[in-house]
């Protein structure tokens, strides 16, 4: 493993380990030590062991936030309270495989943190490992009965790490899905004895796994049971695969992550998610998009001052010199001309000045404050195949990328909102990337869209945010083919769309 990228000032414990020439025992002998903190032992094995194949014995490994590293890194689509705690920072790794033996290595984290960070890493595999938090980010209680005044008597299964919070949901006793026609707001009169209520805050401080400037990353049989934010957040990374495993609750619980199961922001190459299970998360199973920036000023004929518009998506690199920039007309969400970024000056975490080539300077005669820009080089293709998505809040899959998207062989079961959403905006989330080649085939949709959430107008919804649709000359999304699927959604609207051309809907079966 390449250790030269490691910033030892950030990792004094690891630096001391390397300086001392520490050589832990054979990695296969790295074994649990009761509930004692295993942070040092595991990081020493990663950074000091010569063999790049790190085999971890079956069992539970405990990690405590008191031994986590404090790092000033911005993680997209999460709260930005820096410094953030990172329990297992694996930085600069090349050609590393961490594999749990037998029934797997179970990582139990204590206290809020990002569990695993793979940063500036290449060719890294995580295999047969599960991640969970000892203090659940989401509380769950069963309604045992009702008092005479109608208030529920609760039997608590697990209390939430940060209190009961204001984000509460009602879960059906029999299906373990979010009760129909409730969503983010329910009346206790809709509940019956035996149903469950989940309790959480709207905060999302940290993902379980973060990939940052990483490439050729394989997650094989990796499971995330809970997280204080998303299960996997990947930003400015390329060629990522997750096969088998998935994101689903620990045994005896209904809920898993506080936000998305997987989320990919400004990635490239191919994103592949195959044969996995996603259940009980409080947002989407997968969301793939670019993060576009708003233009707030033109300080020179060839320069634009840009702002990270959404407070949860700031600070990480959207552009580097030499990369292609694409203009977006915010009012109509139409893609504009492209140019090359020649220089970047970062004013702060939310503002950057981009210097553009001659083509960019020419485009600035027509584009300016109020419009947006995206990186045209960092937009991936996606394969989402043979997965099970069920019993989750909001949507199952969001795709906002011009790369080829293939969605085949999946089961979408009791997804509370839309099963598949094609979004895009330069007005709120600033998540862009107009789709141009999408195949949705051989999937089963069962009991989806039972409650209402943002943009969820149908089981398959195409809903980019276009403020002036009448003025739009070129539709945002195109070439979306929905063919050979089975819909068993009890009267729910199957399709709704705006700003799309080349839509094909054929040979789909609808069950009564």
C-alpha positions in Angstrom: 0.0 0.0 0.0 1.2 3.5 -0.9 1.8 5.4 2.4 3.4 8.4 0.9 0.1 10.4 0.6 -0.6 10.0 4.3 -0.6 13.4 6.1 1.0 12.2 9.4 0.1 15.5 11.1 -3.5 14.4 10.8 -2.9 10.9 12.1 -0.4 11.0 15.0 -1.3 7.5 16.1 -0.7 6.0 12.7 2.5 8.1 12.2 3.9 6.7 15.5 3.0 3.2 14.4 4.9 3.6 11.1 7.9 5.4 12.6 8.3 2.6 15.1 8.3 0.0 12.3 5.3 -1.8 13.9 4.6 -5.2 12.4 1.3 -6.6 13.8 0.9 -10.3 13.8 -0.5 -12.0 10.7 -3.6 -10.2 9.6 -5.6 -13.4 9.8 -5.0 -13.4 13.5 -6.5 -10.0 14.0 -9.3 -11.0 16.2 -12.0 -9.3 18.4 -11.1 -8.2 21.9 -14.5 -8.2 23.6 -15.9 -4.7 23.7 -12.4 -3.1 23.8 -11.6 -0.4 21.3 -10.1 -1.9 18.2 -9.3 1.4 16.3 -5.6 1.3 16.9 -5.2 -2.4 16.1 -7.1 -2.2 12.8 -5.4 1.0 11.6 -2.0 -0.4 12.5 -2.8 -3.5 10.5 -3.9 -1.3 7.5 -0.9 1.1 7.6 2.0 -1.0 8.9 1.4 -4.5 7.6 3.3 -5.3 4.4 0.7 -7.6 2.8 -2.1 -5.7 1.0 -4.5 -8.6 1.8 -5.8 -7.9 5.3 -7.9 -10.8 6.5 -9.9 -10.1 9.7 -11.2 -12.9 11.9 -15.0 -13.4 12.1 -16.6 -11.6 15.0 -17.5 -8.2 16.5 -15.0 -5.3 16.5 -15.8 -2.2 18.6 -14.7 1.3 17.7 -15.2 4.4 20.0 -15.5 8.0 18.9 -13.0 9.0 21.6 -10.3 7.5 19.4 -11.6 8.9 16.1 -9.7 11.4 14.1 -10.9 15.0 13.8 -10.8 16.0 10.1 -11.7 19.2 8.2 -13.3 17.5 5.2 -16.5 18.4 3.5 -18.9 15.5 2.7 -21.5 16.2 0.2 -25.2 16.1 1.1 -24.5 16.0 4.8 -24.4 18.6 7.6 -21.1 20.6 7.5 -20.1 20.9 11.1 -16.3 20.8 11.0 -14.2 19.2 12.2 -15.9 15.9 11.8 -15.1 12.7 13.4 -13.7 9.9 11.3 -13.2 6.5 13.0 -11.2 4.6 10.4 -9.5 7.0 7.9 -7.8 5.0 5.2 -5.9 7.5 3.0 -3.6 6.9 0.1 -4.3 3.2 -0.1 -3.4 1.4 -3.3 -4.3 -2.2 -4.0 -5.7 -2.9 -0.5 -8.3 -5.6 0.3 -9.9 -5.8 3.8 -11.9 -9.0 4.1 -13.8 -10.5 7.0 -13.6 -14.3 7.4 -16.4 -16.8 7.8 -19.7 -15.1 8.7 -18.0 -11.8 8.5 -16.4 -9.0 10.5 -19.0 -6.9 12.3 -17.9 -3.3 13.0 -19.8 -1.7 15.9 -19.2 2.0 16.3 -19.9 3.9 19.5 -20.7 7.6 19.2 -21.5 9.7 16.1 -18.8 9.5 13.4 -18.0 8.6 9.8 -17.2 4.9 10.1 -14.8 4.3 7.1 -13.2 7.0 4.9 -11.4 5.9 1.8 -9.6 9.1 0.5 -7.1 9.4 -2.3 -7.4 5.6 -2.6 -7.1 3.3 -5.6 -8.0 -0.3 -6.1 -9.5 -0.9 -2.7 -11.8 -3.8 -1.8 -14.0 -4.1 1.3 -15.4 -7.6 1.6 -17.7 -9.4 4.0 -17.9 -6.6 6.6 -20.9 -5.1 8.3 -21.2 -1.6 9.9 -23.6 -0.7 12.7 -23.8 1.8 15.5 -24.3 0.8 19.1 -26.5 3.8 19.8 -29.2 3.7 17.2 -29.6 6.9 15.1 -33.3 6.1 14.8 -35.6 5.3 17.7 -38.4 2.7 17.3 -41.4 1.9 19.5 -44.3 -0.4 19.2 -47.8 0.8 20.0 -48.9 -1.6 22.7 -52.3 -0.1 23.3 -54.1 3.3 23.5 -55.1 5.3 26.5 -58.7 6.5 26.9 -57.7 9.9 25.5 -56.3 8.2 22.3 -52.6 8.6 23.1 -50.5 5.6 22.4 -48.8 3.4 25.1 -45.4 2.6 23.7 -43.1 -0.3 24.1 -39.6 1.0 23.2 -37.4 -1.3 21.1 -34.6 1.1 20.8 -34.1 4.8 21.7 -32.5 7.3 19.2 -29.0 8.5 19.8 -29.9 12.2 19.6 -33.4 12.1 21.2 -36.9 11.5 19.8 -36.6 14.4 17.3 -39.4 15.8 15.1 -39.2 13.4 12.2 -41.7 10.6 13.1 -43.2 8.0 10.9 -45.8 5.3 11.3 -45.0 1.7 10.2 -47.5 -1.1 9.6 -47.5 -4.0 12.0 -47.9 -6.6 9.3 -46.0 -5.4 6.3 -43.3 -3.4 8.2 -43.7 -0.8 5.6 -44.6 2.9 6.1 -48.3 3.0 6.6 -50.1 4.1 3.4 -51.2 7.8 3.2 -49.0 8.8 6.1 -45.5 9.6 4.8 -43.8 12.4 6.8 -47.0 13.4 8.5 -49.5 11.1 10.2 -52.4 11.4 12.6 -52.3 8.9 15.5 -55.9 8.0 14.5 -54.3 6.3 11.5 -52.5 3.9 13.8 -53.6 0.6 15.3 -52.2 -1.4 18.2 -49.2 -3.3 17.0 -48.0 -0.6 14.6 -44.6 1.0 15.1 -43.5 4.6 15.3 -39.9 5.7 14.4 -38.3 8.7 15.9 -35.4 10.7 14.5 -34.0 14.2 13.9 -33.6 15.7 10.5 -29.9 16.0 11.0 -27.5 13.9 8.9 -23.9 14.5 10.3 -22.0 11.6 8.9 -22.2 8.6 6.4 -21.2 5.1 7.4 -18.7 5.0 4.5 -17.3 7.9 2.5 -15.3 7.7 -0.7 -13.4 10.9 -1.6 -11.1 11.1 -4.6 -11.2 7.3 -4.7 -11.1 5.1 -7.7 -11.7 1.4 -8.5 -13.5 0.7 -5.3 -15.3 -2.6 -4.7 -17.7 -3.3 -1.9 -18.4 -7.1 -1.8 -20.9 -8.4 0.7 -20.7 -5.2 2.7 -23.7 -4.4 4.9 -24.7 -1.2 6.6 -27.3 -1.7 9.3 -27.4 1.9 10.5 -25.8 5.3 10.0 -26.1 8.9 11.3 -26.4 10.0 7.6 -26.1 7.9 4.5 -24.9 4.4 4.1 -22.4 5.2 1.4 -21.5 8.7 0.1 -19.1 8.9 -2.8 -17.8 12.3 -4.1 -15.3 13.0 -6.9 -14.7 9.3 -7.2 -14.8 6.9 -10.1 -15.5 3.3 -11.0 -17.4 2.1 -7.8 -19.0 -1.3 -7.4 -21.3 -2.6 -4.6 -22.3 -6.2 -5.1 -24.4 -8.3 -2.6 -24.8 -7.1 1.0 -26.6 -3.8 1.0 -28.2 -1.4 3.6 -30.9 -3.0 5.8 -31.8 -3.0 9.5 -30.2 -5.1 12.2 -32.3 -8.1 13.3 -35.4 -7.0 15.2 -35.5 -3.4 13.8 -37.4 -1.7 11.0 -35.1 1.2 10.2 -31.6 1.5 8.9 -29.9 4.8 7.8 -31.1 8.3 8.5 -30.8 9.3 4.8 -30.0 7.6 1.5 -28.5 4.1 1.3 -26.1 5.1 -1.4 -25.4 8.5 -2.9 -23.0 9.5 -5.7 -22.1 13.2 -6.2 -19.7 14.3 -9.0 -18.5 10.9 -9.8 -17.3 9.4 -13.1 -16.7 6.0 -14.8 -19.2 3.4 -13.9 -21.3 3.1 -10.8 -22.5 -0.5 -10.4 -24.9 -1.7 -7.7 -25.9 -5.3 -8.2 -27.6 -8.1 -6.2 -28.0 -6.0 -3.0 -30.8 -5.4 -0.5 -31.9 -1.9 0.5 -34.5 -1.7 3.3 -35.7 0.7 6.0 -33.7 3.7 5.0 -35.1 7.2 5.5 -34.4 8.2 1.9 -33.4 6.7 -1.5 -31.7 3.5 -2.2 -29.5 5.2 -4.8 -29.1 8.8 -6.0 -26.6 9.7 -8.7 -26.1 13.4 -9.8 -23.7 16.2 -10.4 -23.5 19.2 -8.0 -23.8 22.4 -10.1 -22.7 25.8 -8.8 -24.6 29.1 -9.2 -23.0 32.0 -10.9 -23.1 35.1 -8.6 -20.8 37.5 -10.3 -18.4 38.1 -13.3 -15.3 39.8 -11.9 -13.6 39.8 -15.4 -14.4 39.0 -19.0 -13.1 35.4 -18.6 -13.9 34.8 -14.9 -17.0 33.8 -12.9 -17.5 33.8 -9.2 -19.5 30.7 -8.3 -21.3 29.6 -5.2 -22.1 26.2 -3.7 -25.8 26.9 -3.3 -27.1 24.2 -1.0 -25.6 24.3 2.5 -25.2 20.5 2.6 -23.1 20.4 -0.6 -20.1 22.7 -0.2 -16.4 22.6 0.0 -15.4 19.6 -2.1 -13.8 20.0 -5.5 -16.4 20.4 -8.3 -13.8 21.6 -10.8 -10.1 21.3 -11.3 -8.0 23.1 -14.0 -8.2 21.4 -17.4 -11.7 20.1 -16.9 -14.7 20.8 -19.0 -17.4 23.2 -17.7 -21.0 23.2 -19.0 -23.2 26.3 -18.7 -26.9 25.8 -17.6 -29.6 28.3 -18.1 -31.3 28.2 -14.7 -34.7 29.6 -15.9 -35.2 26.9 -18.5 -32.7 24.3 -17.2 -31.3 24.0 -20.8 -27.7 23.0 -21.2 -25.5 25.6 -22.8 -22.0 25.7 -24.3 -18.9 24.0 -22.9 -15.4 25.4 -22.2 -12.3 24.5 -20.2 -11.5 25.8 -16.7 -7.9 27.1 -16.8 -7.5 28.2 -13.1 -9.4 28.1 -9.8 -9.2 30.4 -6.8 -11.1 29.3 -3.7 -12.3 32.2 -1.7 -13.9 30.1 1.0 -15.9 26.8 1.4 -18.8 28.2 -0.6 -17.2 30.5 -3.2 -14.8 29.8 -6.0 -13.5 32.0 -8.9 -13.2 30.1 -12.1 -11.0 31.3 -15.0 -12.2 30.1 -18.3 -10.6 29.7 -21.8 -11.6 31.7 -24.9 -14.7 29.6 -25.4 -15.8 30.4 -21.9 -15.1 34.1 -22.2 -17.3 34.1 -25.3 -20.1 32.3 -23.5 -20.1 34.9 -20.7 -21.6 37.4 -23.1 -24.9 35.4 -22.7 -24.5 33.7 -19.3 -24.1 35.2 -16.0 -25.6 35.8 -12.5 -28.5 33.5 -11.8 -27.3 30.8 -14.2 -25.3 27.7 -13.2 -22.4 25.6 -14.2 -21.6 21.9 -13.9 -18.5 19.7 -14.5 -19.1 17.9 -17.9 -16.3 15.5 -17.2 -17.5 14.0 -13.9 -20.8 12.4 -14.9 -20.9 8.6 -14.6 -22.8 5.7 -16.2 -24.9 3.6 -13.8 -25.9 -0.1 -13.6 -28.6 -0.8 -10.9 -29.5 -4.5 -11.4 -31.0 -7.4 -9.5 -31.5 -5.5 -6.3 -34.4 -5.5 -3.7 -35.6 -2.1 -2.5 -38.4 -2.3 0.1 -40.1 -0.7 3.1 -38.3 2.7 2.8 -39.2 6.3 3.0 -39.4 8.5 -0.1 -38.0 7.2 -3.4 -36.0 4.2 -4.4 -33.8 5.4 -7.2 -32.8 8.9 -8.6 -30.8 9.3 -11.7 -29.5 12.6 -13.0 -26.6 11.9 -15.3 -26.0 11.8 -19.0 -24.0 8.6 -18.8 -25.8 5.4 -19.8 -28.2 4.2 -17.1 -29.4 0.5 -16.9 -32.0 -0.5 -14.4 -32.9 -4.2 -14.8 -34.1 -7.1 -12.7 -34.9 -5.2 -9.6 -37.8 -5.5 -7.2 -39.3 -2.3 -5.8 -41.5 -3.4 -3.0 -43.5 -1.0 -0.7 -41.4 2.0 -1.7 -43.4 4.7 0.0 -42.8 7.3 -2.8 -41.8 7.0 -6.4 -39.8 4.0 -7.3 -37.7 5.8 -9.9 -37.3 9.6 -10.2 -35.5 11.6 -12.9 -34.8 15.0 -11.3 -32.5 17.9 -12.0 -32.5 21.5 -10.9 -30.6 24.7 -10.6 -32.9 26.2 -8.0 -32.8 24.3 -4.7 -30.6 21.2 -4.4 -28.5 22.2 -7.4 -28.3 18.6 -8.5 -27.8 18.4 -12.3 -26.9 16.1 -15.1 -29.6 15.6 -17.8 -30.2 12.0 -18.7 -29.7 10.9 -22.3 -29.7 7.1 -22.4 -31.8 5.1 -19.9 -33.1 1.5 -20.0 -35.7 0.4 -17.4 -36.5 -3.2 -18.1 -37.5 -6.5 -16.4 -38.3 -4.9 -13.0 -41.2 -5.6 -10.6 -42.9 -2.7 -8.9 -45.2 -3.6 -6.0 -47.2 -1.3 -3.8 -45.2 1.8 -4.5 -46.2 5.4 -4.2 -48.4 4.9 -1.1 -47.6 8.3 0.3 -46.6 11.7 -1.1 -43.1 13.2 -1.0 -41.3 15.9 -3.0 -41.4 15.2 -6.8 -43.2 11.9 -6.3 -46.0 12.4 -8.9 -46.0 8.7 -10.2 -44.3 5.4 -9.7 -41.9 6.5 -12.4 -41.6 10.2 -12.4 -39.7 12.6 -14.6 -39.7 15.9 -12.7 -36.8 18.3 -13.3 -37.4 21.7 -11.8 -37.9 24.1 -14.7 -39.1 27.5 -13.5 -40.1 28.7 -17.0 -41.3 25.5 -18.9 -43.0 27.5 -21.6 -39.7 29.2 -22.6 -37.8 25.9 -22.7 -37.0 24.9 -26.3 -35.0 21.7 -25.5 -36.4 19.1 -23.1 -34.0 18.3 -20.2 -34.2 14.5 -20.2 -34.3 12.2 -23.3 -34.2 8.6 -24.5 -35.8 7.0 -21.4 -37.1 3.5 -22.3 -39.5 1.7 -19.9 -40.1 -1.8 -21.3 -41.0 -5.3 -20.1 -41.7 -4.4 -16.5 -44.5 -5.6 -14.1 -46.5 -3.1 -12.1 -48.6 -4.2 -9.1 -49.3 -0.9 -7.5 -53.1 -0.9 -6.9 -54.2 2.1 -8.9 -51.2 4.4 -8.3 -50.3 6.5 -11.3 -47.5 4.7 -13.1 -45.9 7.5 -15.1 -45.8 11.2 -15.0 -43.3 13.5 -16.7 -42.3 16.9 -17.9 -39.4 18.2 -20.0 -38.6 14.8 -21.7 -38.3 13.6 -25.3 -37.8 10.2 -26.7 -39.8 8.4 -24.0 -40.7 4.8 -24.8 -43.2 2.9 -22.8 -43.8 -0.6 -24.1 -44.7 -4.2 -23.2 -45.2 -3.4 -19.5 -47.7 -5.5 -17.5 -50.1 -4.0 -15.1 -51.7 -6.3 -12.4 -55.1 -5.5 -10.9 
